[in-house]
């Protein structure tokens, strides 16, 4: 037997390579199963089930734009106190109207041109 083909039992304290691999594999699998079971809640309660259902129906879209365009959009959203996504939807609404297609209000029931209701902050008692 050459030096490279030495018996695995002599190198690792008596256990052969397959035995060591089996021991190493069993511990992480058991830990993963426990973690996966703990990570899966049976029922998730949300404060607003309607909002969760509405979000589940939305589709995310990645838009790449020049940094200067992004800055203009960000500033406009800040000035109007609306999310940037609402401004993008307004642009799509204009594009659809220009092309003779249905408006977003007709398609989704949401008026992207309406000002969102502002949340009022409660003042701390003096």
N, C-alpha and C positions, 0 to 999 in steps of 0.2 A: 504494500500500500504506500503510495506516495504521500508526501507532506500535504499536498492540496486536497487529496481525497481521504483525509483523516476521518475517523468515525465521529459522528455528531455527538455520541454519548460521551466521548472523552473531552469535548470542548465546552460543554455547557452544564456541567454539574450532574451528568447522568441522563438527562432528558434528551431524546432525539429531536431533531429539527421539526418533524411533523407534530410531535407532542407539544413543543414550545409554541408553535404557531397556533395549534388548537387552543391552548390555554390563553394565549393573547387574544384570540378571536372571540372567545366566549364572554369575557368581561365587557368589552365595548358593546357587544350586541345586547346584553342584558341591560346595560346602562341606557342604550338608545331606546329600547322598548319602554323602559320606565319613563324616560323623558318624553317620548312620543305620546304615551298615555296621559301624562300630566298636561301636555300641551293641547290636547284635544278636549275642550270643554263640551259637556253634553248639550247645553243650551246657552247661548249668549244673549243676554238681555241688553237692549239698547234703550237709551232715553227716548229716542224718536224712531219707531219702527218704520214710519213712512219715509223718513229721510234715508234710512239704510236701504230700503227697497228702491228708492229713486236713484241712489248712488250705484246700486248694483246694475241698473239699466244703462248707465252712462258708459261711453267708450272713450278711453284716453287717446290723445293724439299728440305726438311729438312734432314740434314745429321748430325748424332751424332758421335763425335770422341773424342778421348782422348785429353786432353789439350796439351800434348807434340806434338801430331800429328798436331793439329791446329797451334801450334807455328811454326813448321817446314813449314807447308803450307803457313802461313802468311809471314814468312821470305823469302821463295822462290818467292812468288808473289811480294814482295817488291824488291828483287834483280832483277827480270826479268821485273819489272814495268808492270805487268799484273794483272787483278783481280783474286782473288782466284777461282772464278767460272770458269774462263778460264782454270786454271790448272786442276780442277776437270773434265772438259770436255775433256781435253787432256788424262787424265787417262781413261775415258770412251772410247775414240777413240782407245786407245791401247788395251783395253779389247775387244772391238768389233772386231778389226782386228785379235787379237789372237784367237778369237772364230769363225773366218771365216764369220763374219757378215759384213754388210755394214759400211763404214766409216761415220763419222759425216759429212764430206764434201759432200758425196753423199746424205745423208739424209736431211741435212739442207741447203746445199749450202755455209755454212760458214767454212772457214779454221781456225780451232782453233789453228793451229801451226804457222800461220802467225803472225808476230809482228804487234801489233796495231799501227796505225799512231799516232805519238806524236803530241800533241798540242803545238804549239810554243807560248811562252809568248811574248807579245809586250813589248819592253823596253820603259821605260818612257824617254821622251825627257829631256836632261840635261839642 
